[in-house]
């Protein structure tokens, strides 16, 4: 089962340009039918605090785009977008669509990035999300969530074998990005796919380094620093065998959650 990660230099607050860029990248890659395609956090706008300016309106422009892309290429797709919650704050979300163009999951970032001012403009999500892709059970997360291992462990308790982490992770903390992705894979004996942006926004530089990591923590695909698509086959049988051969997860303390 093949997974693709699209690393792009996001045009600031320009949905039409970013939608066109994604289509061009996927037209060049021609992803396999039934595969899983990942786009970065807020891929259509960049990591903007201008909630009113970038949020989905009545036309649901980015959600409709994701649905159309999933149907066009006959793939599952995860992409980041912004909606407005009942409290008037933004919701930084990952939306998941299947090859029929139907939305099958929606995750709201549990940990807005307080250091970057995100908590002033965006609310926290309510719970983790789980969806099925082929035979895999998948848990989507967003950027700063990566620093909170307890939510990844909670997802494993619900059956997750693959974590997706879509991000706008800055170049200044690139080493943390790589190390934390590997740590989440190792401690949960799971595949991890981290898809970041590259280039610049008005404030920050982004070094990309989208990665796919196997359950042992080995990097099996690396997008480097520029616009690129990474892809690899994920082997569920190999993951299950590794968990049987080295059954560390069986030593979790169910009664305490530790």
Buried (B, 14 or more C-beta within 10 A) or exposed (E): BBBBBBBBBBBBBBBEEBBEBBBEBBEEBEBBEBBBBBBBBBBBBBBBEBBEEBBBEEEBBBBBBBBBBBBEBBBBBBBBBBBBBEEEBBBBBBBBBBBEBEBBBBBBBBBBBEEBEBBEBBBBBEEBBBBEBEEBBBBBBBBBBBEBBEBBBBBBBEEBBBBBBBBBBBBEEBEEBBEBBBBBBBBBBBBBBBBBBBBBBEEBEBBBBBBBBBBBBEBBBBBEBEBBBBBBEBBBEEBBEBBEEEEEBEEEEEEEEE
